[in-house]
């Protein structure tokens, strides 16, 4: 379910004119709900193959957030509009890759690595 919530956030960002894929992933309500559920349910997954999935999702969320904030600072400093969009696009693709990789591992009932 958490992978689906993150995926919905990315889809919203991909189809929105006002947001990037990364912005929708990090700031979208579906990803915020997913990260909250992730931390609430994390203890229940300890010692199971699901523990790696909870860590994988949280790691993806926080890394995207950090890059998004760096990108916003660069944008405000007018370092380069193109560079900003390039960074957001690459991180968006990276987030899609991580969601797909995690989802496939979950479907196979194995830890994600």
Gaussian input, Z-matrix of N, CA and C with variables (Angstrom, degrees):
# hf/3-21g

backbone

0 1
 N
 C     1     B1
 C     2     B2     1     A1
 N     3     B3     2     A2     1     D1
 C     4     B4     3     A3     2     D2
 C     5     B5     4     A4     3     D3
 N     6     B6     5     A5     4     D4
 C     7     B7     6     A6     5     D5
 C     8     B8     7     A7     6     D6
 N     9     B9     8     A8     7     D7
 C    10    B10     9     A9     8     D8
 C    11    B11    10    A10     9     D9
 N    12    B12    11    A11    10    D10
 C    13    B13    12    A12    11    D11
 C    14    B14    13    A13    12    D12
 N    15    B15    14    A14    13    D13
 C    16    B16    15    A15    14    D14
 C    17    B17    16    A16    15    D15
 N    18    B18    17    A17    16    D16
 C    19    B19    18    A18    17    D17
 C    20    B20    19    A19    18    D18
 N    21    B21    20    A20    19    D19
 C    22    B22    21    A21    20    D20
 C    23    B23    22    A22    21    D21
 N    24    B24    23    A23    22    D22
 C    25    B25    24    A24    23    D23
 C    26    B26    25    A25    24    D24
 N    27    B27    26    A26    25    D25
 C    28    B28    27    A27    26    D26
 C    29    B29    28    A28    27    D27
 N    30    B30    29    A29    28    D28
 C    31    B31    30    A30    29    D29
 C    32    B32    31    A31    30    D30
 N    33    B33    32    A32    31    D31
 C    34    B34    33    A33    32    D32
 C    35    B35    34    A34    33    D33
 N    36    B36    35    A35    34    D34
 C    37    B37    36    A36    35    D35
 C    38    B38    37    A37    36    D36
 N    39    B39    38    A38    37    D37
 C    40    B40    39    A39    38    D38
 C    41    B41    40    A40    39    D39
 N    42    B42    41    A41    40    D40
 C    43    B43    42    A42    41    D41
 C    44    B44    43    A43    42    D42
 N    45    B45    44    A44    43    D43
 C    46    B46    45    A45    44    D44
 C    47    B47    46    A46    45    D45
 N    48    B48    47    A47    46    D46
 C    49    B49    48    A48    47    D47
 C    50    B50    49    A49    48    D48
 N    51    B51    50    A50    49    D49
 C    52    B52    51    A51    50    D50
 C    53    B53    52    A52    51    D51
 N    54    B54    53    A53    52    D52
 C    55    B55    54    A54    53    D53
 C    56    B56    55    A55    54    D54
 N    57    B57    56    A56    55    D55
 C    58    B58    57    A57    56    D56
 C    59    B59    58    A58    57    D57
 N    60    B60    59    A59    58    D58
 C    61    B61    60    A60    59    D59
 C    62    B62    61    A61    60    D60
 N    63    B63    62    A62    61    D61
 C    64    B64    63    A63    62    D62
 C    65    B65    64    A64    63    D63
 N    66    B66    65    A65    64    D64
 C    67    B67    66    A66    65    D65
 C    68    B68    67    A67    66    D66
 N    69    B69    68    A68    67    D67
 C    70    B70    69    A69    68    D68
 C    71    B71    70    A70    69    D69
 N    72    B72    71    A71    70    D70
 C    73    B73    72    A72    71    D71
 C    74    B74    73    A73    72    D72
 N    75    B75    74    A74    73    D73
 C    76    B76    75    A75    74    D74
 C    77    B77    76    A76    75    D75
 N    78    B78    77    A77    76    D76
 C    79    B79    78    A78    77    D77
 C    80    B80    79    A79    78    D78
 N    81    B81    80    A80    79    D79
 C    82    B82    81    A81    80    D80
 C    83    B83    82    A82    81    D81
 N    84    B84    83    A83    82    D82
 C    85    B85    84    A84    83    D83
 C    86    B86    85    A85    84    D84
 N    87    B87    86    A86    85    D85
 C    88    B88    87    A87    86    D86
 C    89    B89    88    A88    87    D87
 N    90    B90    89    A89    88    D88
 C    91    B91    90    A90    89    D89
 C    92    B92    91    A91    90    D90
 N    93    B93    92    A92    91    D91
 C    94    B94    93    A93    92    D92
 C    95    B95    94    A94    93    D93
 N    96    B96    95    A95    94    D94
 C    97    B97    96    A96    95    D95
 C    98    B98    97    A97    96    D96
 N    99    B99    98    A98    97    D97
 C   100   B100    99    A99    98    D98
 C   101   B101   100   A100    99    D99
 N   102   B102   101   A101   100   D100
 C   103   B103   102   A102   101   D101
 C   104   B104   103   A103   102   D102
 N   105   B105   104   A104   103   D103
 C   106   B106   105   A105   104   D104
 C   107   B107   106   A106   105   D105
 N   108   B108   107   A107   106   D106
 C   109   B109   108   A108   107   D107
 C   110   B110   109   A109   108   D108
 N   111   B111   110   A110   109   D109
 C   112   B112   111   A111   110   D110
 C   113   B113   112   A112   111   D111
 N   114   B114   113   A113   112   D112
 C   115   B115   114   A114   113   D113
 C   116   B116   115   A115   114   D114
 N   117   B117   116   A116   115   D115
 C   118   B118   117   A117   116   D116
 C   119   B119   118   A118   117   D117
 N   120   B120   119   A119   118   D118
 C   121   B121   120   A120   119   D119
 C   122   B122   121   A121   120   D120
 N   123   B123   122   A122   121   D121
 C   124   B124   123   A123   122   D122
 C   125   B125   124   A124   123   D123
 N   126   B126   125   A125   124   D124
 C   127   B127   126   A126   125   D125
 C   128   B128   127   A127   126   D126
 N   129   B129   128   A128   127   D127
 C   130   B130   129   A129   128   D128
 C   131   B131   130   A130   129   D129
 N   132   B132   131   A131   130   D130
 C   133   B133   132   A132   131   D131
 C   134   B134   133   A133   132   D132
 N   135   B135   134   A134   133   D133
 C   136   B136   135   A135   134   D134
 C   137   B137   136   A136   135   D135
 N   138   B138   137   A137   136   D136
 C   139   B139   138   A138   137   D137
 C   140   B140   139   A139   138   D138
 N   141   B141   140   A140   139   D139
 C   142   B142   141   A141   140   D140
 C   143   B143   142   A142   141   D141
 N   144   B144   143   A143   142   D142
 C   145   B145   144   A144   143   D143
 C   146   B146   145   A145   144   D144
 N   147   B147   146   A146   145   D145
 C   148   B148   147   A147   146   D146
 C   149   B149   148   A148   147   D147
 N   150   B150   149   A149   148   D148
 C   151   B151   150   A150   149   D149
 C   152   B152   151   A151   150   D150
 N   153   B153   152   A152   151   D151
 C   154   B154   153   A153   152   D152
 C   155   B155   154   A154   153   D153
 N   156   B156   155   A155   154   D154
 C   157   B157   156   A156   155   D155
 C   158   B158   157   A157   156   D156
 N   159   B159   158   A158   157   D157
 C   160   B160   159   A159   158   D158
 C   161   B161   160   A160   159   D159
 N   162   B162   161   A161   160   D160
 C   163   B163   162   A162   161   D161
 C   164   B164   163   A163   162   D162
 N   165   B165   164   A164   163   D163
 C   166   B166   165   A165   164   D164
 C   167   B167   166   A166   165   D165
 N   168   B168   167   A167   166   D166
 C   169   B169   168   A168   167   D167
 C   170   B170   169   A169   168   D168
 N   171   B171   170   A170   169   D169
 C   172   B172   171   A171   170   D170
 C   173   B173   172   A172   171   D171
 N   174   B174   173   A173   172   D172
 C   175   B175   174   A174   173   D173
 C   176   B176   175   A175   174   D174
 N   177   B177   176   A176   175   D175
 C   178   B178   177   A177   176   D176
 C   179   B179   178   A178   177   D177
 N   180   B180   179   A179   178   D178
 C   181   B181   180   A180   179   D179
 C   182   B182   181   A181   180   D180
 N   183   B183   182   A182   181   D181
 C   184   B184   183   A183   182   D182
 C   185   B185   184   A184   183   D183
 N   186   B186   185   A185   184   D184
 C   187   B187   186   A186   185   D185
 C   188   B188   187   A187   186   D186
 N   189   B189   188   A188   187   D187
 C   190   B190   189   A189   188   D188
 C   191   B191   190   A190   189   D189
 N   192   B192   191   A191   190   D190
 C   193   B193   192   A192   191   D191
 C   194   B194   193   A193   192   D192
 N   195   B195   194   A194   193   D193
 C   196   B196   195   A195   194   D194
 C   197   B197   196   A196   195   D195
 N   198   B198   197   A197   196   D196
 C   199   B199   198   A198   197   D197
 C   200   B200   199   A199   198   D198
 N   201   B201   200   A200   199   D199
 C   202   B202   201   A201   200   D200
 C   203   B203   202   A202   201   D201
 N   204   B204   203   A203   202   D202
 C   205   B205   204   A204   203   D203
 C   206   B206   205   A205   204   D204
 N   207   B207   206   A206   205   D205
 C   208   B208   207   A207   206   D206
 C   209   B209   208   A208   207   D207
 N   210   B210   209   A209   208   D208
 C   211   B211   210   A210   209   D209
 C   212   B212   211   A211   210   D210
 N   213   B213   212   A212   211   D211
 C   214   B214   213   A213   212   D212
 C   215   B215   214   A214   213   D213
 N   216   B216   215   A215   214   D214
 C   217   B217   216   A216   215   D215
 C   218   B218   217   A217   216   D216
 N   219   B219   218   A218   217   D217
 C   220   B220   219   A219   218   D218
 C   221   B221   220   A220   219   D219
 N   222   B222   221   A221   220   D220
 C   223   B223   222   A222   221   D221
 C   224   B224   223   A223   222   D222
 N   225   B225   224   A224   223   D223
 C   226   B226   225   A225   224   D224
 C   227   B227   226   A226   225   D225
 N   228   B228   227   A227   226   D226
 C   229   B229   228   A228   227   D227
 C   230   B230   229   A229   228   D228
 N   231   B231   230   A230   229   D229
 C   232   B232   231   A231   230   D230
 C   233   B233   232   A232   231   D231
 N   234   B234   233   A233   232   D232
 C   235   B235   234   A234   233   D233
 C   236   B236   235   A235   234   D234
 N   237   B237   236   A236   235   D235
 C   238   B238   237   A237   236   D236
 C   239   B239   238   A238   237   D237
 N   240   B240   239   A239   238   D238
 C   241   B241   240   A240   239   D239
 C   242   B242   241   A241   240   D240
 N   243   B243   242   A242   241   D241
 C   244   B244   243   A243   242   D242
 C   245   B245   244   A244   243   D243
 N   246   B246   245   A245   244   D244
 C   247   B247   246   A246   245   D245
 C   248   B248   247   A247   246   D246
 N   249   B249   248   A248   247   D247
 C   250   B250   249   A249   248   D248
 C   251   B251   250   A250   249   D249
 N   252   B252   251   A251   250   D250
 C   253   B253   252   A252   251   D251
 C   254   B254   253   A253   252   D252
 N   255   B255   254   A254   253   D253
 C   256   B256   255   A255   254   D254
 C   257   B257   256   A256   255   D255
 N   258   B258   257   A257   256   D256
 C   259   B259   258   A258   257   D257
 C   260   B260   259   A259   258   D258
 N   261   B261   260   A260   259   D259
 C   262   B262   261   A261   260   D260
 C   263   B263   262   A262   261   D261
 N   264   B264   263   A263   262   D262
 C   265   B265   264   A264   263   D263
 C   266   B266   265   A265   264   D264
 N   267   B267   266   A266   265   D265
 C   268   B268   267   A267   266   D266
 C   269   B269   268   A268   267   D267
 N   270   B270   269   A269   268   D268
 C   271   B271   270   A270   269   D269
 C   272   B272   271   A271   270   D270
 N   273   B273   272   A272   271   D271
 C   274   B274   273   A273   272   D272
 C   275   B275   274   A274   273   D273
 N   276   B276   275   A275   274   D274
 C   277   B277   276   A276   275   D275
 C   278   B278   277   A277   276   D276
 N   279   B279   278   A278   277   D277
 C   280   B280   279   A279   278   D278
 C   281   B281   280   A280   279   D279
 N   282   B282   281   A281   280   D280
 C   283   B283   282   A282   281   D281
 C   284   B284   283   A283   282   D282
 N   285   B285   284   A284   283   D283
 C   286   B286   285   A285   284   D284
 C   287   B287   286   A286   285   D285
 N   288   B288   287   A287   286   D286
 C   289   B289   288   A288   287   D287
 C   290   B290   289   A289   288   D288
 N   291   B291   290   A290   289   D289
 C   292   B292   291   A291   290   D290
 C   293   B293   292   A292   291   D291
 N   294   B294   293   A293   292   D292
 C   295   B295   294   A294   293   D293
 C   296   B296   295   A295   294   D294
 N   297   B297   296   A296   295   D295
 C   298   B298   297   A297   296   D296
 C   299   B299   298   A298   297   D297
 N   300   B300   299   A299   298   D298
 C   301   B301   300   A300   299   D299
 C   302   B302   301   A301   300   D300
 N   303   B303   302   A302   301   D301
 C   304   B304   303   A303   302   D302
 C   305   B305   304   A304   303   D303
 N   306   B306   305   A305   304   D304
 C   307   B307   306   A306   305   D305
 C   308   B308   307   A307   306   D306
 N   309   B309   308   A308   307   D307
 C   310   B310   309   A309   308   D308
 C   311   B311   310   A310   309   D309
 N   312   B312   311   A311   310   D310
 C   313   B313   312   A312   311   D311
 C   314   B314   313   A313   312   D312
 N   315   B315   314   A314   313   D313
 C   316   B316   315   A315   314   D314
 C   317   B317   316   A316   315   D315
 N   318   B318   317   A317   316   D316
 C   319   B319   318   A318   317   D317
 C   320   B320   319   A319   318   D318
 N   321   B321   320   A320   319   D319
 C   322   B322   321   A321   320   D320
 C   323   B323   322   A322   321   D321
 N   324   B324   323   A323   322   D322
 C   325   B325   324   A324   323   D323
 C   326   B326   325   A325   324   D324
 N   327   B327   326   A326   325   D325
 C   328   B328   327   A327   326   D326
 C   329   B329   328   A328   327   D327
 N   330   B330   329   A329   328   D328
 C   331   B331   330   A330   329   D329
 C   332   B332   331   A331   330   D330
 N   333   B333   332   A332   331   D331
 C   334   B334   333   A333   332   D332
 C   335   B335   334   A334   333   D333
 N   336   B336   335   A335   334   D334
 C   337   B337   336   A336   335   D335
 C   338   B338   337   A337   336   D336

   B1=1.4354
   B2=1.5321
   B3=1.3218
   B4=1.4585
   B5=1.5225
   B6=1.3334
   B7=1.4627
   B8=1.5288
   B9=1.3211
   B10=1.4677
   B11=1.5227
   B12=1.3269
   B13=1.4636
   B14=1.5246
   B15=1.3283
   B16=1.4672
   B17=1.5367
   B18=1.3285
   B19=1.4674
   B20=1.5235
   B21=1.3294
   B22=1.4662
   B23=1.5250
   B24=1.3259
   B25=1.4615
   B26=1.5198
   B27=1.3282
   B28=1.4665
   B29=1.5224
   B30=1.3255
   B31=1.4665
   B32=1.5211
   B33=1.3228
   B34=1.4671
   B35=1.5241
   B36=1.3073
   B37=1.4630
   B38=1.5158
   B39=1.3227
   B40=1.4620
   B41=1.5251
   B42=1.3211
   B43=1.4635
   B44=1.5153
   B45=1.3021
   B46=1.4602
   B47=1.5208
   B48=1.3070
   B49=1.4595
   B50=1.5192
   B51=1.3128
   B52=1.4629
   B53=1.5195
   B54=1.3101
   B55=1.4653
   B56=1.5196
   B57=1.2987
   B58=1.4576
   B59=1.5159
   B60=1.3231
   B61=1.4621
   B62=1.5192
   B63=1.3065
   B64=1.4625
   B65=1.5178
   B66=1.3196
   B67=1.4650
   B68=1.5121
   B69=1.3248
   B70=1.4608
   B71=1.5220
   B72=1.3305
   B73=1.4619
   B74=1.5205
   B75=1.3143
   B76=1.4584
   B77=1.5228
   B78=1.3170
   B79=1.4545
   B80=1.5233
   B81=1.3152
   B82=1.4543
   B83=1.5184
   B84=1.3137
   B85=1.4662
   B86=1.5190
   B87=1.3357
   B88=1.4677
   B89=1.5257
   B90=1.3209
   B91=1.4679
   B92=1.5174
   B93=1.3156
   B94=1.4691
   B95=1.5224
   B96=1.3379
   B97=1.4689
   B98=1.5288
   B99=1.3295
   B100=1.4675
   B101=1.5214
   B102=1.3281
   B103=1.4717
   B104=1.5251
   B105=1.3218
   B106=1.4727
   B107=1.5218
   B108=1.3354
   B109=1.4705
   B110=1.5271
   B111=1.3123
   B112=1.4610
   B113=1.5224
   B114=1.3241
   B115=1.4639
   B116=1.5235
   B117=1.3246
   B118=1.4671
   B119=1.5273
   B120=1.3239
   B121=1.4678
   B122=1.5308
   B123=1.3139
   B124=1.4654
   B125=1.5320
   B126=1.3236
   B127=1.4673
   B128=1.5226
   B129=1.3327
   B130=1.4655
   B131=1.5285
   B132=1.3098
   B133=1.4622
   B134=1.5225
   B135=1.3216
   B136=1.4713
   B137=1.5262
   B138=1.3314
   B139=1.4541
   B140=1.5173
   B141=1.3353
   B142=1.4637
   B143=1.5239
   B144=1.3267
   B145=1.4621
   B146=1.5281
   B147=1.3185
   B148=1.4632
   B149=1.5255
   B150=1.3244
   B151=1.4666
   B152=1.5303
   B153=1.3222
   B154=1.4646
   B155=1.5283
   B156=1.3177
   B157=1.4654
   B158=1.5289
   B159=1.3174
   B160=1.4620
   B161=1.5295
   B162=1.3222
   B163=1.4683
   B164=1.5263
   B165=1.3205
   B166=1.4641
   B167=1.5336
   B168=1.3330
   B169=1.4653
   B170=1.5217
   B171=1.3223
   B172=1.4651
   B173=1.5261
   B174=1.3204
   B175=1.4604
   B176=1.5327
   B177=1.3177
   B178=1.4637
   B179=1.5216
   B180=1.3250
   B181=1.4662
   B182=1.5241
   B183=1.3376
   B184=1.4650
   B185=1.5278
   B186=1.3197
   B187=1.4706
   B188=1.5276
   B189=1.3269
   B190=1.4703
   B191=1.5237
   B192=1.3165
   B193=1.4621
   B194=1.5289
   B195=1.3232
   B196=1.4670
   B197=1.5294
   B198=1.3311
   B199=1.4647
   B200=1.5235
   B201=1.3283
   B202=1.4656
   B203=1.5295
   B204=1.3132
   B205=1.4642
   B206=1.5303
   B207=1.3304
   B208=1.4669
   B209=1.5280
   B210=1.3276
   B211=1.4594
   B212=1.5159
   B213=1.3263
   B214=1.4640
   B215=1.5261
   B216=1.3239
   B217=1.4680
   B218=1.5287
   B219=1.3285
   B220=1.4653
   B221=1.5209
   B222=1.3143
   B223=1.4630
   B224=1.5278
   B225=1.3286
   B226=1.4657
   B227=1.5246
   B228=1.3238
   B229=1.4633
   B230=1.5303
   B231=1.3041
   B232=1.4622
   B233=1.5350
   B234=1.3153
   B235=1.4600
   B236=1.5202
   B237=1.2850
   B238=1.4593
   B239=1.5095
   B240=1.3107
   B241=1.4580
   B242=1.5231
   B243=1.3382
   B244=1.4599
   B245=1.5224
   B246=1.3238
   B247=1.4647
   B248=1.5225
   B249=1.3221
   B250=1.4560
   B251=1.5308
   B252=1.3204
   B253=1.4648
   B254=1.5205
   B255=1.3172
   B256=1.4573
   B257=1.5281
   B258=1.3287
   B259=1.4678
   B260=1.5215
   B261=1.3328
   B262=1.4655
   B263=1.5296
   B264=1.3199
   B265=1.4619
   B266=1.5139
   B267=1.3293
   B268=1.4666
   B269=1.5234
   B270=1.3199
   B271=1.4644
   B272=1.5243
   B273=1.3145
   B274=1.4631
   B275=1.5178
   B276=1.3300
   B277=1.4671
   B278=1.5213
   B279=1.3271
   B280=1.4636
   B281=1.5287
   B282=1.3307
   B283=1.4642
   B284=1.5266
   B285=1.3341
   B286=1.4698
   B287=1.5262
   B288=1.3255
   B289=1.4648
   B290=1.5297
   B291=1.3205
   B292=1.4690
   B293=1.5277
   B294=1.3152
   B295=1.4612
   B296=1.5252
   B297=1.3140
   B298=1.4715
   B299=1.5233
   B300=1.3220
   B301=1.4706
   B302=1.5260
   B303=1.3226
   B304=1.4565
   B305=1.5154
   B306=1.3195
   B307=1.4614
   B308=1.5317
   B309=1.3355
   B310=1.4636
   B311=1.5286
   B312=1.3205
   B313=1.4684
   B314=1.5233
   B315=1.3206
   B316=1.4627
   B317=1.5241
   B318=1.3316
   B319=1.4660
   B320=1.5265
   B321=1.3322
   B322=1.4684
   B323=1.5274
   B324=1.3357
   B325=1.4687
   B326=1.5315
   B327=1.3302
   B328=1.4638
   B329=1.5253
   B330=1.3239
   B331=1.4671
   B332=1.5248
   B333=1.2946
   B334=1.4605
   B335=1.5229
   B336=1.3206
   B337=1.4690
   B338=1.5070
   A1=110.42
   A2=117.33
   A3=119.73
   A4=111.44
   A5=117.29
   A6=119.35
   A7=109.75
   A8=116.58
   A9=120.39
   A10=111.05
   A11=117.51
   A12=120.04
   A13=111.27
   A14=116.97
   A15=119.90
   A16=110.36
   A17=116.88
   A18=120.31
   A19=111.11
   A20=117.34
   A21=120.73
   A22=110.03
   A23=116.91
   A24=120.43
   A25=112.02
   A26=116.97
   A27=120.44
   A28=111.58
   A29=116.82
   A30=120.18
   A31=110.41
   A32=116.88
   A33=120.51
   A34=109.92
   A35=116.91
   A36=120.58
   A37=112.88
   A38=116.57
   A39=120.13
   A40=111.61
   A41=117.66
   A42=121.38
   A43=113.22
   A44=118.03
   A45=121.55
   A46=110.43
   A47=116.57
   A48=120.22
   A49=111.11
   A50=117.24
   A51=120.92
   A52=113.17
   A53=117.93
   A54=119.52
   A55=110.20
   A56=115.39
   A57=120.85
   A58=108.00
   A59=116.10
   A60=119.43
   A61=110.37
   A62=116.83
   A63=120.10
   A64=110.00
   A65=117.44
   A66=120.84
   A67=111.96
   A68=116.21
   A69=119.16
   A70=110.76
   A71=116.30
   A72=119.94
   A73=111.24
   A74=115.99
   A75=119.84
   A76=111.98
   A77=116.92
   A78=119.94
   A79=113.54
   A80=117.42
   A81=120.82
   A82=111.00
   A83=115.80
   A84=119.96
   A85=111.76
   A86=118.35
   A87=119.10
   A88=111.49
   A89=117.11
   A90=119.50
   A91=111.74
   A92=116.57
   A93=119.32
   A94=109.98
   A95=116.98
   A96=120.61
   A97=109.64
   A98=116.89
   A99=120.84
   A100=111.88
   A101=117.97
   A102=119.53
   A103=110.66
   A104=117.65
   A105=120.49
   A106=109.81
   A107=116.82
   A108=120.53
   A109=109.59
   A110=116.34
   A111=121.49
   A112=110.95
   A113=117.14
   A114=119.89
   A115=112.38
   A116=118.29
   A117=121.18
   A118=110.57
   A119=117.71
   A120=122.59
   A121=113.92
   A122=117.56
   A123=121.33
   A124=112.64
   A125=118.49
   A126=121.01
   A127=112.04
   A128=117.46
   A129=120.82
   A130=111.89
   A131=117.62
   A132=121.42
   A133=113.02
   A134=117.66
   A135=120.55
   A136=110.47
   A137=115.12
   A138=121.00
   A139=114.71
   A140=118.11
   A141=121.35
   A142=109.08
   A143=115.77
   A144=118.97
   A145=111.22
   A146=117.40
   A147=121.19
   A148=112.57
   A149=116.80
   A150=119.99
   A151=111.07
   A152=116.65
   A153=119.55
   A154=111.34
   A155=117.12
   A156=120.59
   A157=111.26
   A158=116.33
   A159=119.70
   A160=110.32
   A161=116.71
   A162=120.52
   A163=111.10
   A164=116.80
   A165=122.90
   A166=110.69
   A167=116.05
   A168=120.36
   A169=111.75
   A170=116.77
   A171=119.97
   A172=110.24
   A173=116.84
   A174=121.36
   A175=110.76
   A176=116.54
   A177=120.80
   A178=110.69
   A179=117.04
   A180=121.76
   A181=111.18
   A182=116.79
   A183=120.06
   A184=112.19
   A185=118.11
   A186=119.57
   A187=110.92
   A188=116.46
   A189=119.41
   A190=110.57
   A191=117.09
   A192=120.49
   A193=110.81
   A194=116.69
   A195=120.79
   A196=110.73
   A197=116.86
   A198=119.75
   A199=110.47
   A200=117.22
   A201=120.89
   A202=110.39
   A203=116.95
   A204=120.10
   A205=111.60
   A206=116.66
   A207=120.04
   A208=109.75
   A209=116.30
   A210=120.44
   A211=112.52
   A212=116.81
   A213=119.99
   A214=111.49
   A215=116.16
   A216=119.70
   A217=109.81
   A218=117.02
   A219=120.18
   A220=110.97
   A221=116.38
   A222=120.72
   A223=110.64
   A224=116.49
   A225=120.02
   A226=111.45
   A227=116.27
   A228=120.25
   A229=111.61
   A230=115.58
   A231=123.59
   A232=110.85
   A233=115.32
   A234=120.49
   A235=109.59
   A236=115.48
   A237=118.04
   A238=111.45
   A239=115.16
   A240=120.71
   A241=110.42
   A242=116.86
   A243=120.76
   A244=111.45
   A245=116.58
   A246=120.65
   A247=110.07
   A248=116.55
   A249=121.49
   A250=110.83
   A251=117.05
   A252=120.51
   A253=111.40
   A254=117.25
   A255=120.73
   A256=110.53
   A257=116.42
   A258=121.01
   A259=110.00
   A260=117.63
   A261=120.90
   A262=110.87
   A263=116.74
   A264=120.21
   A265=112.34
   A266=116.16
   A267=119.81
   A268=111.78
   A269=116.63
   A270=119.32
   A271=110.03
   A272=117.31
   A273=120.58
   A274=111.45
   A275=116.34
   A276=120.17
   A277=111.22
   A278=116.57
   A279=120.78
   A280=110.27
   A281=117.11
   A282=120.80
   A283=110.58
   A284=117.43
   A285=121.01
   A286=109.51
   A287=117.33
   A288=121.64
   A289=110.93
   A290=116.92
   A291=120.38
   A292=111.55
   A293=117.37
   A294=119.63
   A295=110.16
   A296=117.12
   A297=120.09
   A298=110.72
   A299=117.42
   A300=120.48
   A301=110.80
   A302=116.96
   A303=120.38
   A304=112.60
   A305=116.16
   A306=121.00
   A307=110.39
   A308=116.91
   A309=120.14
   A310=111.29
   A311=117.31
   A312=120.22
   A313=110.42
   A314=117.08
   A315=120.62
   A316=110.72
   A317=116.97
   A318=120.87
   A319=111.65
   A320=116.58
   A321=121.30
   A322=111.88
   A323=116.98
   A324=123.35
   A325=111.86
   A326=115.14
   A327=119.82
   A328=109.04
   A329=117.05
   A330=119.60
   A331=110.76
   A332=115.47
   A333=120.39
   A334=107.94
   A335=115.33
   A336=119.18
   A337=110.16
   D1=-39.29
   D2=-177.71
   D3=-67.41
   D4=-37.74
   D5=176.29
   D6=-62.55
   D7=-39.13
   D8=179.30
   D9=-63.62
   D10=-41.11
   D11=178.68
   D12=-63.50
   D13=-42.54
   D14=177.33
   D15=-65.07
   D16=-40.28
   D17=179.71
   D18=-63.40
   D19=-40.20
   D20=177.40
   D21=-60.90
   D22=-41.18
   D23=177.38
   D24=-59.74
   D25=-40.77
   D26=178.72
   D27=-68.43
   D28=-39.52
   D29=178.64
   D30=-64.22
   D31=-42.79
   D32=177.40
   D33=-58.65
   D34=-44.33
   D35=179.27
   D36=-65.30
   D37=-37.60
   D38=-178.90
   D39=-67.74
   D40=-30.67
   D41=-177.04
   D42=-98.94
   D43=-5.37
   D44=-178.27
   D45=-91.06
   D46=137.64
   D47=177.90
   D48=-79.22
   D49=-24.91
   D50=-174.38
   D51=-94.19
   D52=-4.24
   D53=-175.53
   D54=-136.36
   D55=155.80
   D56=173.55
   D57=-95.23
   D58=169.51
   D59=177.39
   D60=-61.29
   D61=-40.88
   D62=-178.85
   D63=-67.16
   D64=-42.76
   D65=179.57
   D66=-60.68
   D67=-42.86
   D68=178.41
   D69=-66.99
   D70=-36.91
   D71=179.99
   D72=-65.76
   D73=-45.33
   D74=-175.03
   D75=-80.39
   D76=-43.68
   D77=-173.61
   D78=-103.64
   D79=-6.76
   D80=179.60
   D81=-66.24
   D82=144.67
   D83=-176.77
   D84=-60.98
   D85=-31.16
   D86=-179.57
   D87=-67.22
   D88=-39.50
   D89=178.68
   D90=-72.00
   D91=-33.98
   D92=176.96
   D93=-65.49
   D94=-42.83
   D95=176.04
   D96=-61.10
   D97=-44.09
   D98=-178.50
   D99=-62.41
   D100=-42.55
   D101=-177.96
   D102=-70.23
   D103=-33.73
   D104=175.92
   D105=-65.17
   D106=-48.28
   D107=177.88
   D108=-59.85
   D109=-40.45
   D110=179.54
   D111=-54.69
   D112=-49.39
   D113=-177.50
   D114=-74.09
   D115=-31.58
   D116=178.31
   D117=-68.50
   D118=-40.55
   D119=-174.37
   D120=-94.32
   D121=-2.87
   D122=-174.21
   D123=-56.69
   D124=-42.17
   D125=-178.55
   D126=-62.57
   D127=-32.86
   D128=179.59
   D129=-67.56
   D130=-21.79
   D131=-177.35
   D132=-93.18
   D133=-6.07
   D134=-177.79
   D135=-56.47
   D136=133.94
   D137=177.28
   D138=81.89
   D139=1.50
   D140=178.22
   D141=-114.37
   D142=171.31
   D143=177.28
   D144=-65.47
   D145=-19.40
   D146=-179.87
   D147=-70.87
   D148=-22.34
   D149=-179.83
   D150=-57.21
   D151=-41.05
   D152=179.49
   D153=-65.65
   D154=-32.09
   D155=179.04
   D156=-68.94
   D157=-40.66
   D158=178.02
   D159=-62.98
   D160=-42.60
   D161=177.98
   D162=-66.22
   D163=-41.99
   D164=-179.91
   D165=-59.02
   D166=-46.02
   D167=-178.66
   D168=-67.64
   D169=-43.83
   D170=179.52
   D171=-64.31
   D172=-41.87
   D173=178.85
   D174=-61.09
   D175=-43.68
   D176=178.18
   D177=-61.48
   D178=-46.79
   D179=-179.20
   D180=-59.15
   D181=-51.41
   D182=-175.00
   D183=-68.64
   D184=-37.39
   D185=177.27
   D186=-65.38
   D187=-41.04
   D188=176.97
   D189=-63.60
   D190=-40.11
   D191=178.92
   D192=-61.49
   D193=-44.98
   D194=-179.58
   D195=-61.87
   D196=-46.33
   D197=179.81
   D198=-65.39
   D199=-37.71
   D200=178.09
   D201=-61.69
   D202=-43.96
   D203=179.62
   D204=-66.23
   D205=-40.59
   D206=175.99
   D207=-62.08
   D208=-42.86
   D209=178.42
   D210=-61.90
   D211=-39.40
   D212=178.22
   D213=-65.77
   D214=-39.52
   D215=177.34
   D216=-63.59
   D217=-44.88
   D218=178.09
   D219=-61.08
   D220=-39.58
   D221=179.09
   D222=-64.09
   D223=-43.07
   D224=179.87
   D225=-66.86
   D226=-30.43
   D227=177.53
   D228=-82.88
   D229=-0.43
   D230=179.83
   D231=54.09
   D232=43.11
   D233=177.77
   D234=-68.72
   D235=-36.31
   D236=178.76
   D237=168.96
   D238=117.75
   D239=179.87
   D240=-62.13
   D241=-44.41
   D242=-178.98
   D243=-63.17
   D244=-44.09
   D245=179.70
   D246=-61.15
   D247=-40.64
   D248=179.15
   D249=-59.46
   D250=-48.67
   D251=-179.95
   D252=-67.69
   D253=-34.88
   D254=177.51
   D255=-63.49
   D256=-45.93
   D257=178.93
   D258=-61.60
   D259=-47.05
   D260=-179.62
   D261=-62.34
   D262=-40.10
   D263=179.22
   D264=-64.70
   D265=-44.29
   D266=179.80
   D267=-65.68
   D268=-40.73
   D269=178.54
   D270=-68.30
   D271=-35.02
   D272=175.73
   D273=-61.15
   D274=-44.61
   D275=177.21
   D276=-64.51
   D277=-38.64
   D278=177.56
   D279=-62.64
   D280=-41.30
   D281=178.96
   D282=-65.05
   D283=-41.31
   D284=177.04
   D285=-60.44
   D286=-45.62
   D287=178.24
   D288=-57.09
   D289=-46.59
   D290=-177.52
   D291=-67.02
   D292=-37.42
   D293=177.96
   D294=-66.40
   D295=-45.21
   D296=179.59
   D297=-63.85
   D298=-45.45
   D299=-179.97
   D300=-61.15
   D301=-44.38
   D302=178.90
   D303=-65.47
   D304=-42.03
   D305=-179.07
   D306=-63.48
   D307=-42.61
   D308=178.43
   D309=-63.79
   D310=-40.66
   D311=177.39
   D312=-65.21
   D313=-39.05
   D314=178.29
   D315=-63.58
   D316=-42.95
   D317=178.87
   D318=-62.39
   D319=-30.77
   D320=178.58
   D321=-87.39
   D322=2.29
   D323=179.94
   D324=55.97
   D325=45.13
   D326=177.67
   D327=-132.95
   D328=159.05
   D329=178.46
   D330=-66.05
   D331=151.98
   D332=176.37
   D333=-92.56
   D334=139.11
   D335=-178.73
   D336=-136.61

